[in-house]
Amino acid sequence: MTPATSLFTPVEADLRLLADNLIQLVGTDHPILYAAAKHLFGAGGKRIRPAIVLLVSRATMSEDITTRHRRLAEITEMIHTASLVHDDVVDESNERRGVPTIHSLFGNRVAVLAGDFFFAQSSWHLANLDNLEVVKLLSQVLMDFAVGEIQQGLNRFDASITIDTYLQKNYYKTATLFANSAKAAAVLSEVSAETAERLYCYGRDIGLAFQIVDDILDFTSSSEALGKPAGSDLKSGTLTAPVLYALEEKPALFMLIEREFAQSGDLEQALALISDSQGIARARELAAHHAKLAVEHLVDLPYSESRQALINMTDFALSRLY
């Protein structure tokens, strides 16, 4: 198992700068928003997305990375954080990774406005990169997030959705930021269009792998490790890969899902059926498939410590299952 911290060795100093800059980007003009930013950005987290931006930047530059590469990494983390603030409001989550959510501390109104503010701040800093292609790439992410959230809402408790529909939703909600920010970093490095596209594909597939693993952990990890109740996605009607695969084996699951676990013991029965199926094992195979594809997109990139770290990132994504 590769710990996340060792993966980041080539960009460790870059990430320290990023952590210092994030809160400053928000500014002190709005005390509540500043307090929210300090709480969010001070909570740490793995910083996977900005790390990938910085690793792609270093893997595609023969010289040192630029201030625009660094700012792109900061924008990426700000967009990700803004999306989490809104997700927690929609999901009515009081904790994330054991830390109180913004809406549980400040209320829904402030949480929604804080998320909006972070999105607006990221857009402003994005425009100041003065690169239209990069602006388009990250603006697409903002649109995709909204589409993904709507799609997830419309598909609640819909046991007829396909794995393809599930993966499309995962792209909109998660992988789009990995994909488009990786490509944006490559664009800032002025690589060929083909190389930029391959890095987009790397981001897409590693983003899908990360999300599938998260969806598996919702069934296999403890509530303490998750920072939220285990099985909470299923309870809310979000049907993920383990459920969709289990449905192919366990017809009894359909009835439980269709009545939205309305009767006492329904959720526990559903969890037992999923555990007794090949759903989780097949979901692991799906995650491994996308991790393998991600590595294949890097084969033409010249060897460097950063390229190797991007490859190792795929192992880390899967290692969280064991």
Disulfide bonds with the S-S distance in Angstrom:
none
